[in-house]
Amino acid sequence: MRSFTVASAILGGLSATSPVYGQQCKLQFDGRIPENFELTGFDSSNNLFSSSNVLGKGLKFSELLQFPANGNQTKTLFDTAGKTKPLEVTIKYFTPPGIPSDKSIFVPNPDTVQNGFRRTELLIASNNGTDDSTKGVKTLHFSVAKDAKRPLNLTHEYQLVFLEDNKFSTNQIVVKTGTIAGQTSNNTNTLNVFGNVNASPPKLLFSTPFAAEGFHNFAIKMDFDKNTTQVFFSKGSEALKAVSKEESNDVSGGGQFHFGILKKGVGNAKDIIRDGIQEANINEGLIYSGIFMEDSADGCVSLSTKTKAQAAKAGGGKAGNKTARAI
């Protein structure tokens, strides 16, 4: 097991000798990208993310990740200009000489070729599935923004951030957008935080419009002892606010946190993993920023670079006792 505290992040260097910045509480892990970190650094062992999962067979992360140049999109809540920077995750249609190739297909083993999905996801290097990030009380932070040049196809369902348990049997928390299976809403352009997808129906903890510009900031507080989840949210550089109460939600089972794009196929396939329909010539992307987790055993939740909450009360946003089906 490996737990990233402030001290260990500084001493470990995050592969680029960069200290951590901005948060107000003790760190469990830190996925913020040091300013001097290069894309090729993701292709080999590093202290940020796994270099082997999750991506298409035969691809390298340096082919699928990029650093966004858009100034508007890089104004983030927990990245510090000149010290850390956002990262874009893409799914692409590669074209070797004379041979079109749709390679964003994950192959976890020879018997499971996920032709119905298109996937590129980042896994925290220290989060091995049984480490302390799924024990006690932890708060997961991340921010997401659109790339107008690489839009998502919202006729599909996308998973953007999720915790997958150690048995690969459920997602205990998941952020989705697009046309979500089982939902009745016609508004596909939303960011939706669901609880455990094995619940019947899965609980919708929070939903907000997915704006064309700027970052959407989330903090998800999980009590792994009491099986509860609370959502905090803000936009741009605004401080986070609690937008839900501590809701009952089964977060047991350990597992790993995923950040990126999991695009599900369309159609009425019986096996959506293998048989979902995907269009060709894709070039889609999503920008991530401020990925880190803090220890909230004492109630500490960073709301901005200058403020924190010990026991925040819910206020604002669409949240609470709403439920909706999700897969």
C-alpha positions in Angstrom: 0.0 0.0 0.0 1.1 3.5 -0.7 -0.5 6.7 0.7 0.5 10.1 -0.7 0.7 12.7 2.1 1.9 16.2 1.5 5.4 15.2 2.7 5.6 12.1 0.5 4.5 13.9 -2.6 7.2 16.5 -2.1 9.9 13.9 -1.4 8.6 11.5 -4.1 8.6 14.3 -6.6 5.6 13.1 -8.6 8.1 12.1 -11.2 9.0 15.7 -11.7 10.1 17.0 -8.3 7.0 19.2 -7.9 5.4 19.8 -4.5 1.7 19.7 -4.1 -0.4 22.9 -4.1 -3.7 24.4 -3.1 -5.6 21.9 -1.0 -6.3 22.4 2.7 -6.3 18.9 4.0 -4.0 15.9 4.3 -3.5 14.1 0.9 -4.1 10.5 0.2 -3.0 10.7 -3.5 -2.2 13.5 -6.0 -2.8 13.3 -9.7 -2.1 16.9 -10.5 0.4 17.2 -13.4 3.6 19.1 -12.7 4.3 21.9 -15.2 7.5 20.3 -16.4 6.0 16.9 -16.9 6.1 15.7 -20.5 3.6 13.4 -22.4 6.2 10.7 -22.9 6.4 10.4 -19.1 3.0 8.7 -19.1 4.4 5.8 -21.2 6.7 4.4 -18.4 6.4 3.9 -14.7 5.7 7.2 -12.9 4.2 8.3 -9.5 1.1 9.9 -11.1 -0.8 7.3 -13.2 -0.5 3.7 -14.4 1.4 3.5 -17.7 -0.4 0.3 -18.8 -4.2 0.9 -18.1 -6.7 1.8 -19.5 -6.1 2.2 -23.2 -6.4 0.5 -26.6 -4.3 -2.4 -27.4 -0.9 -1.4 -28.9 -1.3 2.3 -28.0 0.7 4.5 -25.7 -0.7 7.2 -23.5 1.5 9.8 -25.2 -0.6 9.1 -28.3 -3.9 9.7 -26.4 -3.1 12.5 -24.0 -2.3 16.1 -24.6 -1.8 19.4 -22.7 -4.5 21.9 -23.7 -3.4 25.3 -24.9 -6.8 27.1 -24.4 -6.3 29.8 -21.8 -9.9 29.9 -20.7 -10.0 26.2 -20.0 -6.8 26.2 -18.0 -8.2 28.6 -15.3 -8.8 25.9 -12.7 -9.7 25.7 -9.0 -6.9 23.5 -7.7 -4.2 23.7 -10.4 -1.6 26.4 -9.9 -0.4 28.4 -12.9 3.3 27.7 -13.6 3.3 24.8 -11.2 0.6 22.3 -12.3 -1.4 22.0 -15.5 -4.6 20.3 -16.9 -4.5 17.2 -19.1 -6.8 16.2 -22.0 -7.8 12.6 -22.5 -8.9 11.5 -26.0 -10.3 8.6 -27.9 -9.1 8.5 -31.5 -9.3 6.9 -34.9 -5.8 6.2 -36.0 -4.7 5.9 -39.6 -1.4 4.1 -40.2 -0.3 4.3 -43.9 -3.1 2.9 -46.0 -4.8 1.2 -43.1 -7.6 2.9 -41.2 -7.6 1.7 -37.6 -10.0 2.1 -34.7 -7.7 1.4 -31.8 -9.4 2.9 -28.7 -10.6 -0.7 -27.9 -9.5 -2.0 -24.5 -8.5 -5.7 -24.4 -8.1 -6.8 -20.7 -7.6 -10.4 -21.8 -7.7 -12.4 -25.1 -11.3 -13.5 -24.3 -12.6 -10.1 -23.6 -12.2 -7.7 -26.6 -14.3 -4.7 -25.7 -15.5 -3.9 -29.2 -18.7 -2.2 -27.9 -16.7 0.4 -25.9 -14.1 3.0 -26.7 -11.9 3.7 -23.7 -9.0 5.8 -22.5 -8.8 6.2 -18.7 -6.2 7.1 -16.2 -5.6 5.1 -13.0 -3.8 6.6 -10.0 -0.4 4.9 -9.6 -0.7 4.4 -5.8 -4.4 3.2 -6.0 -4.0 -0.6 -6.4 -7.5 -1.6 -5.3 -6.7 -2.5 -1.7 -4.8 0.7 -0.6 -6.1 3.3 1.9 -7.9 5.3 -0.8 -11.0 3.2 -0.2 -10.8 3.1 3.6 -12.0 5.4 6.3 -13.4 8.8 5.0 -11.9 10.2 1.8 -12.8 13.1 -0.5 -12.0 12.7 -4.3 -11.4 16.0 -6.2 -11.4 16.5 -9.9 -12.5 19.1 -12.5 -13.7 18.5 -16.1 -14.1 20.7 -19.2 -15.1 20.3 -22.8 -12.9 20.6 -25.8 -14.9 22.3 -28.6 -12.6 20.8 -31.2 -13.2 17.3 -29.9 -16.8 17.1 -28.9 -18.4 14.1 -27.4 -21.3 12.4 -29.2 -24.0 12.7 -26.7 -26.2 10.1 -28.4 -23.9 7.7 -26.5 -23.5 7.2 -22.8 -20.1 8.2 -21.3 -18.5 7.4 -18.0 -16.0 10.1 -17.1 -15.0 9.3 -13.5 -15.8 6.1 -11.5 -14.7 3.8 -8.8 -14.7 0.2 -10.0 -14.7 -2.4 -7.2 -12.0 -5.1 -6.8 -14.3 -7.8 -8.3 -15.1 -5.7 -11.4 -18.8 -6.2 -10.4 -20.0 -2.6 -9.9 -19.1 1.0 -9.9 -19.7 2.4 -6.4 -19.7 6.0 -7.7 -19.8 7.2 -11.3 -20.0 10.5 -13.2 -21.9 10.1 -16.5 -23.0 12.3 -19.4 -24.8 11.7 -22.7 -27.8 9.4 -23.3 -27.8 7.3 -20.1 -29.5 3.9 -20.2 -32.7 3.9 -18.1 -33.0 7.7 -17.7 -36.1 9.4 -18.9 -34.6 12.9 -19.2 -34.2 14.3 -22.7 -31.3 16.5 -21.7 -28.2 14.6 -22.6 -25.9 17.6 -22.0 -25.6 17.1 -18.2 -23.1 15.9 -15.7 -24.6 13.3 -13.5 -23.2 11.8 -10.3 -24.7 8.4 -9.5 -24.2 6.1 -6.5 -23.6 2.4 -6.7 -24.9 1.1 -10.1 -26.0 -2.2 -8.6 -28.7 -0.4 -6.6 -32.2 -0.7 -8.1 -32.5 1.9 -9.3 -29.1 3.6 -8.9 -29.4 6.8 -6.9 -28.8 10.1 -8.7 -26.8 12.1 -6.2 -26.4 15.3 -8.3 -27.0 16.6 -11.8 -25.8 19.9 -13.4 -25.7 21.3 -17.0 -22.4 20.5 -18.8 -21.5 24.0 -20.0 -19.6 24.6 -23.2 -16.8 26.5 -21.6 -14.9 26.4 -18.3 -14.2 23.8 -15.7 -16.8 22.0 -13.6 -15.3 21.2 -10.2 -16.3 18.2 -8.1 -15.5 16.8 -4.7 -17.0 13.5 -3.7 -16.8 12.6 0.0 -17.0 8.9 0.7 -17.3 7.3 4.1 -16.2 3.7 3.6 -17.2 2.8 7.1 -20.7 4.2 7.1 -21.4 3.7 3.4 -22.3 7.2 2.6 -21.5 9.7 -0.2 -21.7 13.5 -0.4 -21.2 15.7 -3.4 -19.6 19.2 -3.6 -19.6 21.3 -6.8 -18.6 24.6 -8.3 -17.7 26.2 -11.7 -14.6 28.0 -12.8 -12.6 29.4 -9.9 -15.5 29.5 -7.4 -15.2 27.7 -4.1 -16.9 24.3 -3.8 -20.3 24.1 -2.0 -22.1 21.0 -0.7 -24.9 20.2 -3.2 -26.1 17.0 -1.5 -26.4 15.6 2.0 -24.5 12.6 3.1 -26.5 10.0 1.2 -26.6 6.3 2.0 -24.6 4.6 -0.8 -22.8 1.3 -0.8 -19.1 2.1 -1.4 -17.7 -1.1 -0.1 -15.5 -3.5 -2.1 -12.3 -1.5 -2.5 -11.2 -0.8 -6.1 -9.6 1.7 -8.4 -10.7 5.2 -9.5 -10.9 5.9 -13.2 -10.6 9.3 -14.9 -11.1 9.6 -18.7 -13.5 8.5 -21.4 -15.5 5.3 -21.4 -17.9 5.6 -24.4 -20.6 3.0 -24.6 -22.0 1.7 -27.8 -25.6 2.3 -29.1 -28.2 -0.2 -30.2 -30.0 -2.9 -28.4 -27.1 -5.3 -28.1 -27.4 -8.1 -25.5 -23.7 -7.7 -24.7 -23.0 -4.0 -24.7 -19.3 -4.6 -23.9 -18.6 -6.6 -27.1 -21.5 -5.8 -29.4 -22.5 -2.1 -28.9 -22.4 -0.1 -32.1 -19.7 2.6 -32.5 -19.2 5.0 -35.4 -15.8 5.3 -37.1 -13.5 8.3 -37.5 -13.9 9.4 -33.9 -11.8 12.2 -32.4 -13.2 13.1 -29.0 -11.6 14.6 -25.9 -12.2 15.8 -22.3 -10.0 18.0 -20.2 -9.2 17.1 -16.6 -7.7 19.1 -13.9 -7.1 19.1 -10.1 -7.3 15.3 -9.5 -6.4 14.5 -6.0 -7.8 12.8 -2.9 -7.7 14.0 0.7 -8.2 12.3 4.1 -11.5 13.6 5.5 -11.6 11.5 8.7 -11.7 14.7 10.7 -14.3 16.2 8.4 -11.8 18.3 6.4 -12.8 19.0 2.8 -10.9 21.6 0.7 -13.4 24.0 -0.8 -10.8 26.2 -2.5 -7.1 27.0 -2.2 -7.9 29.1 0.8 -10.9 27.6 2.5 -12.0 24.3 3.9 -15.0 22.8 5.6 -15.1 20.6 8.6 -18.8 19.6 8.4 -20.4 21.4 5.4 -24.2 21.5 5.1 -26.0 21.0 1.8 -26.9 24.0 -0.2 -27.9 24.7 -3.9 -27.9 22.5 -6.9 -30.1 19.6 -8.0 -29.5 16.9 -5.5 -31.0 14.9 -2.7 -33.4 12.0 -3.0 -33.6 11.7 -6.8 -33.1 8.3 -8.3 -32.6 7.1 -11.9 -31.6 4.0 -13.6 -28.0 3.7 -14.7 -25.8 0.8 -16.0 
